[in-house]
Amino acid sequence: MEESAIPSVLIVQLCTSLLIALQDHSVCIILSNLTFQSAKAKMWSLQNLLFILCIALRCVTSAVGVIHVTGYVGGEVNVSCSYNEGYESYEKYLCKNGCGSDDVLITTSNSVKNKYRIHDDKTARIFTTTISDLQSVDAGKYWCGVSKNWNDIYTEVDLKLVSDSCCDTVTKVQSYEGHSESVSCQYESQYQNSLKYICRGNRPSTCLQQALITSDTKQNGRFRLDDDKVLGTFTVNINSLTHNDSGSYLCGVQRNSELDVFSAVELKVEEWCCVKSTKINGTAGHPLTLQCPYPPQYRHNSKFLCKGDHRNNCTKMAVSQRRFTLQDNATSSSFMIKITALEADDAGTYWCGTDSQWRVGNYTKIELSVFLQHTSTVTPGTTVGTRIPDAALYVVYTAPVALLLMCVLVIVYKYRCLKEADETTSKHKPKAKSSKEVMGATGSRIYGNQESVLTYKKQRACSHHEDPGRNEEVYANMPTTEEIYCNESFHNRKT
């Protein structure tokens, strides 16, 4: 029985399937060994010729599944593709679109090109391509290729890009300088054995590379990581906090095939300071009492008093010895420390309380200044020197100014009074006569008075014998020359 030629309809269907396979990079079956025998046929038919032309179209792809990769915009991503044993020496490459000669991005024969790098791990039979500086246009479909003599092996890669930021929910933690703080990060049960880590900032793309500590290291300086796989929580403890520790942190859980899982934490470290603070002055040689209130729930705790500029550098005082004694008053939720006789060295900063954890508000800061008997003072951070009260300084500086102002006012007032008096006198004063007129008038009056005196003396001499007592009385009442002159001047002023 002779074998008949392949029907033309079957040939058309085979060619169509081959073309679709080439376009979609699906699995192709190579039909290279088909033979068609015909006992009576002496030549190839048209159908046989068409079939040969169709199978001459080589199938160049053998796609095996799809690799999904997600990266961050601005970051980099690794695309890892495996291959079977026996292909270690073959060339590998990454391409895009139709994988033509212009679509090949990088090959193992040229391992670095632009922002692409490729590495072939022949032991693990995995080649990895790294794409850096990812942009939104880099998203899409790629192909991992293995060259194989007209029958390259391809693996499809789907690359997605997301924003390099995290997260919608942020856990806020507040602490204080010098304290220790714990940051707890939860994860799902399927990630119990995954790598955990924490980093600063909010860029997931670089978090693992900049990790402060990981679950592999456990301890790194001030940072310690503890993983509780039963509760699904890992905790990072930070000791001796400083203001520089404030900022954003990311807790990360590594995933091999997808992006790592993150949770965001915002840590705020405030400057260490107590809520209650007081300043007290005392005199050397005199007693002094310091009062320290405390929360009622700590009334059974041990009380303490220490001295130092900072509570981290604070030396506890022996309050039951020498000059210091402690007396607790649970009713008022406070205790008192009595100092029998202050000394200059007692000046400084003190801390007292009942809470050994130094929680804010549970202790008191006291700044003590000690004044010496000779008005000297010792204050925290200063040396002994003469102390002048503020009121005295005020008087010293203001008194001279006040006195000077009063003097100026008095001088001005007197000057104005004298000026007004001169103006009033000049209005009522008659016109002054010349010196000659005055002297002439004066001389006439003087001569006239002298004549009167002489006449009187003659008459007295003549009548002396008649009434001596009466003449003496008349003479006594007679004005002198000066009085006559003065009377004359007064008379002239009246007229």
C-alpha positions as CSV (number, residue, x, y, z in Angstrom):
1,M,0.0,0.0,0.0
2,E,1.4,3.1,-1.1
3,E,1.7,6.1,1.3
4,S,-0.1,9.1,0.1
5,A,1.2,12.6,0.2
6,I,0.2,14.9,3.1
7,P,-3.0,16.7,2.4
8,S,-2.7,20.3,1.5
9,V,-5.0,21.4,4.4
10,L,-2.7,19.8,6.9
11,I,0.3,21.6,5.4
12,V,-1.5,24.9,5.7
13,Q,-2.4,24.2,9.4
14,L,1.2,23.2,10.2
15,C,2.6,26.4,8.7
16,T,0.1,28.5,10.5
17,S,0.9,26.9,13.8
18,L,4.6,27.5,13.2
19,L,4.2,31.1,12.5
20,I,2.1,31.7,15.6
21,A,4.6,29.9,17.7
22,L,7.4,32.2,16.4
23,Q,5.4,35.3,17.2
24,D,4.3,34.3,20.6
25,H,7.6,32.6,21.6
26,S,5.7,29.4,22.5
27,V,7.0,25.9,22.3
28,C,7.8,24.7,18.7
29,I,8.3,21.3,17.6
30,I,11.0,20.8,14.9
31,L,9.8,18.6,12.1
32,S,13.1,18.0,10.4
33,N,13.0,14.2,9.9
34,L,9.7,13.8,8.2
35,T,9.9,11.7,5.1
36,F,7.3,11.0,2.7
37,Q,7.5,8.0,0.6
38,S,5.4,7.1,-2.4
39,A,6.0,3.9,-4.3
40,K,4.6,5.3,-7.4
41,A,5.4,9.0,-7.1
42,K,8.3,10.0,-9.3
43,M,8.6,13.6,-8.3
44,W,7.7,16.0,-5.4
45,S,4.3,17.3,-5.5
46,L,3.4,20.9,-4.8
47,Q,2.1,20.0,-1.4
48,N,5.4,18.4,-0.4
49,L,7.3,21.5,-1.5
50,L,5.2,23.8,0.6
51,F,5.7,21.6,3.6
52,I,9.4,21.7,3.2
53,L,9.3,25.5,3.1
54,C,7.3,25.7,6.2
55,I,9.5,23.4,8.3
56,A,12.5,25.4,7.1
57,L,11.3,28.2,9.3
58,R,13.4,27.5,12.4
59,C,11.8,27.5,15.8
60,V,14.1,29.6,17.9
61,T,12.3,29.7,21.2
62,S,11.4,27.4,24.0
63,A,9.7,29.5,26.7
64,V,9.5,28.0,30.2
65,G,7.1,29.9,32.5
66,V,7.3,33.6,33.5
67,I,9.5,35.3,36.0
68,H,7.9,38.2,37.8
69,V,10.3,40.9,39.0
70,T,9.4,44.2,40.8
71,G,11.8,47.1,41.3
72,Y,11.8,50.6,42.7
73,V,12.0,53.7,40.5
74,G,15.5,55.1,40.8
75,G,16.9,51.9,42.2
76,E,18.2,48.7,40.7
77,V,16.8,45.2,40.2
78,N,18.3,41.7,39.6
79,V,16.8,39.4,37.0
80,S,17.9,35.8,37.6
81,C,17.4,33.0,35.1
82,S,18.3,29.3,35.4
83,Y,19.3,26.9,32.6
84,N,19.8,23.1,32.3
85,E,23.0,21.2,32.7
86,G,25.1,21.1,29.6
87,Y,24.6,24.8,28.7
88,E,27.3,26.2,30.9
89,S,29.6,27.2,28.0
90,Y,26.8,28.7,25.9
91,E,26.3,32.5,25.7
92,K,23.6,34.0,27.7
93,Y,21.9,37.4,27.2
94,L,18.9,39.6,28.1
95,C,16.7,41.1,25.4
96,K,13.5,43.0,25.0
97,N,10.7,43.2,22.5
98,G,11.2,40.8,19.6
99,C,14.7,39.9,20.7
100,G,16.2,40.9,17.3
101,S,19.8,42.0,17.0
102,D,19.0,45.5,18.1
103,D,16.9,44.3,21.0
104,V,19.7,42.5,22.8
105,L,20.6,44.6,25.9
106,I,23.6,42.7,27.2
107,T,25.5,39.4,26.7
108,T,27.9,37.4,28.8
109,S,30.6,38.0,26.2
110,N,30.3,41.8,27.0
111,S,29.2,41.7,30.7
112,V,28.9,45.5,31.3
113,K,27.0,47.8,29.0
114,N,25.4,51.1,30.0
115,K,23.2,50.5,33.0
116,Y,23.2,46.7,32.6
117,R,25.5,44.1,34.2
118,I,25.4,40.3,33.7
119,H,27.0,37.5,35.7
120,D,26.9,33.7,34.9
121,D,27.1,31.4,37.9
122,K,28.0,28.2,36.1
123,T,28.1,26.2,39.3
124,A,24.5,27.1,40.2
125,R,23.6,27.3,36.5
126,I,22.0,30.7,37.0
127,F,22.8,33.9,35.2
128,T,21.8,37.2,36.7
129,T,21.3,40.5,34.9
130,T,21.3,43.8,37.0
131,I,19.5,46.8,35.8
132,S,20.3,50.1,37.6
133,D,18.9,53.6,37.6
134,L,15.4,52.2,36.9
135,Q,12.9,54.5,35.2
136,S,9.2,54.1,34.4
137,V,10.1,53.3,30.8
138,D,12.0,50.3,31.9
139,A,8.9,48.5,33.0
140,G,7.6,45.7,30.7
141,K,8.5,42.3,29.2
142,Y,12.0,41.0,28.9
143,W,13.6,37.7,27.8
144,C,16.4,35.7,29.3
145,G,18.1,33.9,26.4
146,V,20.6,31.0,26.0
147,S,22.1,30.6,22.6
148,K,21.8,27.1,21.2
149,N,22.6,26.5,17.5
150,W,19.5,27.9,15.8
151,N,17.3,26.9,18.8
152,D,17.8,29.5,21.5
153,I,16.1,28.9,24.9
154,Y,14.1,31.8,26.2
155,T,12.5,32.6,29.6
156,E,10.0,35.4,29.9
157,V,10.5,38.1,32.5
158,D,7.8,40.6,33.6
159,L,9.3,43.7,35.2
160,K,7.1,46.1,37.3
161,L,8.2,49.3,39.0
162,V,6.9,51.0,42.1
163,S,7.7,54.2,44.0
164,D,10.7,54.0,46.2
165,S,9.0,55.0,49.4
166,C,7.2,53.5,52.4
167,C,4.8,53.4,54.1
168,D,1.1,54.4,54.5
169,T,1.2,53.7,58.3
170,V,4.0,55.0,60.5
171,T,4.5,53.9,64.2
172,K,5.7,56.9,66.3
173,V,8.1,56.3,69.2
174,Q,9.2,59.0,71.6
175,S,12.2,58.8,74.0
176,Y,14.8,60.9,75.7
177,E,18.6,61.3,75.5
178,G,20.5,58.7,77.4
179,H,17.6,56.3,77.6
180,S,17.2,52.9,75.9
181,E,14.3,52.3,73.5
182,S,12.8,49.2,71.9
183,V,11.3,49.2,68.4
184,S,9.0,46.2,67.7
185,C,8.3,45.1,64.1
186,Q,5.7,42.4,63.2
187,Y,5.7,40.0,60.3
188,E,3.6,37.1,58.9
189,S,4.1,33.5,59.9
190,Q,5.5,32.4,56.5
191,Y,8.5,34.7,57.1
192,Q,9.7,33.1,60.3
193,N,13.0,31.9,58.8
194,S,13.5,35.0,56.6
195,L,16.1,37.6,57.2
196,K,15.0,40.5,59.3
197,Y,16.8,43.9,59.5
198,I,16.3,47.6,60.3
199,C,17.7,50.6,58.5
200,R,17.5,54.4,58.7
201,G,15.5,56.5,56.2
202,N,12.5,55.6,54.1
203,R,14.0,54.1,50.9
204,P,13.2,50.4,50.7
205,S,15.5,50.0,47.6
206,T,18.7,50.6,49.7
207,C,17.5,49.5,53.1
208,L,19.1,46.1,53.2
209,Q,22.5,47.4,52.0
210,Q,22.4,50.1,54.7
211,A,21.0,47.9,57.5
212,L,22.0,48.9,61.0
213,I,21.6,45.3,62.2
214,T,20.2,42.0,60.9
215,S,18.9,38.8,62.4
216,D,22.2,37.2,61.3
217,T,24.4,39.5,63.4
218,K,22.1,40.0,66.4
219,Q,24.3,42.7,68.0
220,N,26.0,45.7,66.5
221,G,27.2,48.4,68.9
222,R,24.2,50.1,70.5
223,F,21.8,48.0,68.5
224,R,20.5,44.6,69.3
225,L,17.9,42.5,67.4
226,D,15.8,39.7,69.0
227,D,13.4,37.6,66.9
228,D,10.4,36.0,68.5
229,K,9.1,33.6,65.9
230,V,6.2,32.4,68.0
231,L,4.7,35.9,68.3
232,G,5.9,36.9,64.8
233,T,7.7,40.0,66.0
234,F,11.3,41.0,66.0
235,T,12.5,43.8,68.4
236,V,15.4,46.2,67.9
237,N,16.8,47.7,71.1
238,I,18.8,51.0,70.9
239,N,20.9,51.9,74.0
240,S,22.2,55.4,75.0
241,L,20.0,57.4,72.8
242,T,21.2,60.7,71.4
243,H,19.4,63.5,69.6
244,N,21.0,62.3,66.4
245,D,19.1,59.0,66.6
246,S,15.9,60.9,65.8
247,G,14.4,60.2,62.4
248,S,12.8,57.6,60.2
249,Y,13.5,53.9,60.3
250,L,12.3,50.9,58.3
251,C,11.9,47.3,59.6
252,G,12.5,44.9,56.7
253,V,11.7,41.2,56.1
254,Q,13.5,39.7,53.1
255,R,11.6,37.9,50.4
256,N,13.5,36.0,47.7
257,S,11.2,36.3,44.7
258,E,9.3,39.5,45.6
259,L,10.0,42.9,47.2
260,D,10.9,42.8,50.9
261,V,8.2,43.6,53.4
262,F,8.6,46.9,55.3
263,S,7.0,48.7,58.2
264,A,7.9,52.3,59.1
265,V,8.9,53.8,62.5
266,E,9.4,57.4,63.4
267,L,11.7,57.9,66.4
268,K,11.8,61.2,68.2
269,V,14.6,61.7,70.8
270,E,14.1,64.8,72.9
271,E,16.7,66.6,75.0
272,W,16.8,65.1,78.5
273,C,15.2,67.5,80.9
274,C,13.1,67.1,84.0
275,V,9.6,68.5,84.4
276,K,10.1,69.8,87.9
277,S,13.1,72.1,88.4
278,T,13.8,74.6,91.2
279,K,16.6,77.0,92.3
280,I,17.5,77.4,95.9
281,N,19.8,79.9,97.7
282,G,21.5,79.2,101.0
283,T,24.0,80.8,103.3
284,A,27.2,79.0,104.3
285,G,27.2,77.8,107.9
286,H,23.3,77.9,108.0
287,P,21.0,74.9,107.8
288,L,18.9,74.2,104.6
289,T,16.1,71.8,103.6
290,L,15.6,70.4,100.1
291,Q,12.1,69.1,99.3
292,C,11.6,66.4,96.6
293,P,8.1,65.4,95.6
294,Y,7.4,62.0,94.0
295,P,4.4,60.2,92.4
296,P,2.2,58.5,95.0
297,Q,2.7,55.1,93.3
298,Y,6.4,55.2,94.1
299,R,6.0,55.9,97.8
300,H,7.5,52.5,98.7
301,N,10.5,52.9,96.4
302,S,13.9,53.8,97.8
303,K,14.6,57.5,97.7
304,F,17.8,58.9,96.3
305,L,19.7,62.2,96.1
306,C,22.7,62.6,93.7
307,K,24.8,65.5,92.5
308,G,26.1,66.2,89.0
309,D,25.5,68.5,86.0
310,H,23.7,65.6,84.2
311,R,21.8,62.7,85.6
312,N,24.0,60.3,83.6
313,N,27.0,61.7,85.5
314,C,25.4,61.9,88.9
315,T,27.1,60.8,92.2
316,K,24.8,59.5,94.9
317,M,25.0,61.4,98.2
318,A,25.1,59.5,101.5
319,V,22.0,61.1,103.0
320,S,22.2,59.2,106.3
321,Q,25.7,60.4,107.2
322,R,27.4,63.6,108.3
323,R,25.4,66.7,107.5
324,F,22.7,65.2,105.2
325,T,19.6,63.5,106.6
326,L,16.5,62.3,104.8
327,Q,13.0,62.4,106.1
328,D,10.1,60.9,104.1
329,N,6.5,62.3,104.3
330,A,4.2,59.8,102.5
331,T,1.2,62.0,103.3
332,S,2.4,64.8,101.0
333,S,4.2,62.4,98.6
334,S,7.5,64.0,99.2
335,F,10.7,63.6,101.1
336,M,13.0,66.2,102.6
337,I,16.7,66.3,102.9
338,K,18.1,68.5,105.6
339,I,21.6,69.9,105.5
340,T,22.8,70.9,109.0
341,A,25.5,73.5,107.9
342,L,26.0,74.5,104.3
343,E,29.5,74.7,102.9
344,A,30.8,76.4,99.7
345,D,31.4,73.0,98.1
346,D,27.7,72.1,98.5
347,A,26.8,74.5,95.6
348,G,25.8,72.7,92.4
349,T,23.1,70.7,90.7
350,Y,21.2,67.9,92.5
351,W,18.7,65.3,91.4
352,C,16.3,63.6,93.7
353,G,13.4,61.1,93.2
354,T,12.1,57.6,93.8
355,D,12.0,56.2,90.2
356,S,15.1,54.3,89.3
357,Q,14.1,54.3,85.6
358,W,14.3,58.1,85.5
359,R,11.0,58.5,83.8
360,V,10.2,62.1,83.0
361,G,8.2,63.8,85.8
362,N,9.3,61.4,88.5
363,Y,12.3,63.3,89.7
364,T,13.3,66.8,90.6
365,K,16.3,68.9,89.5
366,I,17.6,71.3,92.2
367,E,20.2,74.1,91.5
368,L,21.7,75.1,94.8
369,S,23.6,78.4,95.3
370,V,25.6,79.0,98.5
371,F,26.3,82.5,99.8
372,L,29.2,83.1,102.1
373,Q,28.9,85.3,105.3
374,H,30.7,88.2,103.5
375,T,28.1,88.4,100.8
376,S,30.1,86.0,98.6
377,T,28.3,83.4,96.6
378,V,29.1,80.0,95.1
379,T,26.8,79.0,92.2
380,P,27.0,76.0,89.9
381,G,29.7,76.5,87.3
382,T,31.0,79.8,88.9
383,T,33.7,80.9,91.3
384,V,33.4,82.7,94.7
385,G,33.1,86.4,94.4
386,T,31.5,89.4,96.1
387,R,27.7,89.5,95.6
388,I,26.0,92.9,95.3
389,P,22.2,92.8,95.6
390,D,20.3,93.8,92.6
391,A,18.4,96.6,94.5
392,A,21.7,98.1,95.6
393,L,23.1,98.1,92.1
394,Y,19.9,99.8,90.9
395,V,20.4,102.6,93.5
396,V,24.1,103.0,92.7
397,Y,23.4,103.5,89.0
398,T,20.3,105.6,89.2
399,A,21.0,108.0,92.2
400,P,23.7,110.1,90.5
401,V,21.5,110.6,87.4
402,A,18.6,111.7,89.6
403,L,20.7,114.2,91.5
404,L,22.2,115.7,88.4
405,L,18.7,116.1,86.9
406,M,17.5,117.9,90.1
407,C,20.4,120.3,90.0
408,V,19.7,121.2,86.4
409,L,16.1,121.8,87.2
410,V,16.9,124.1,90.2
411,I,19.4,126.1,88.1
412,V,16.9,126.6,85.4
413,Y,14.2,127.6,87.9
414,K,16.4,130.2,89.6
415,Y,17.6,131.7,86.3
416,R,14.0,132.1,85.1
417,C,13.0,133.8,88.5
418,L,15.9,136.3,88.3
419,K,15.1,137.1,84.7
420,E,11.5,137.8,85.5
421,A,12.5,140.0,88.5
422,D,14.9,142.1,86.4
423,E,12.2,142.6,83.8
424,T,9.7,143.8,86.5
425,T,12.2,146.2,88.1
426,S,13.2,147.7,84.7
427,K,9.5,148.6,84.0
428,H,9.0,150.6,87.3
429,K,12.5,152.2,87.6
430,P,12.6,156.0,86.6
431,K,15.0,157.4,84.2
432,A,18.5,157.6,85.7
433,K,20.0,161.1,86.1
434,S,23.5,161.9,85.1
435,S,26.3,161.6,87.7
436,K,26.9,165.3,87.7
437,E,23.3,166.1,88.4
438,V,23.2,163.7,91.3
439,M,26.4,164.9,92.8
440,G,25.3,168.6,92.5
441,A,22.0,168.0,94.1
442,T,23.6,166.0,96.8
443,G,26.2,168.6,97.5
444,S,23.7,171.4,97.8
445,R,21.7,169.4,100.3
446,I,24.8,168.6,102.3
447,Y,25.8,172.2,102.4
448,G,22.3,173.2,103.4
449,N,22.3,170.7,106.2
450,Q,25.6,172.0,107.4
451,E,24.3,175.6,107.5
452,S,21.4,174.5,109.5
453,V,23.6,172.7,112.0
454,L,25.8,175.8,112.3
455,T,22.9,178.1,112.9
456,Y,21.5,175.7,115.5
457,K,24.8,175.6,117.2
458,K,25.0,179.4,117.4
459,Q,21.5,179.7,118.8
460,R,22.3,177.0,121.3
461,A,25.4,178.9,122.3
462,C,23.4,182.1,122.8
463,S,20.6,180.5,124.7
464,H,22.6,178.0,126.7
465,H,22.2,179.8,129.8
466,E,18.4,180.0,129.6
467,D,17.4,176.2,129.4
468,P,20.3,173.8,129.3
469,G,18.2,170.6,129.5
470,R,15.8,171.6,126.8
471,N,18.5,172.5,124.4
472,E,20.2,169.2,124.9
473,E,16.9,167.4,124.1
474,V,16.5,169.4,120.9
475,Y,20.0,168.7,119.8
476,A,19.5,165.0,120.4
477,N,16.6,165.0,118.1
478,M,18.4,166.8,115.3
479,P,19.2,164.5,112.4
480,T,22.7,163.9,111.3
481,T,24.1,164.8,107.9
482,E,23.8,161.1,106.7
483,E,20.2,160.9,107.8
484,I,19.4,164.2,106.1
485,Y,20.9,162.8,102.9
486,C,18.9,159.6,103.2
487,N,15.7,161.4,103.9
488,E,16.3,163.6,100.9
489,S,16.8,160.6,98.7
490,F,13.6,159.0,100.0
491,H,11.8,162.2,99.4
492,N,13.0,162.4,95.8
493,R,11.9,158.8,95.2
494,K,8.4,159.6,96.6
495,T,8.0,162.6,94.4
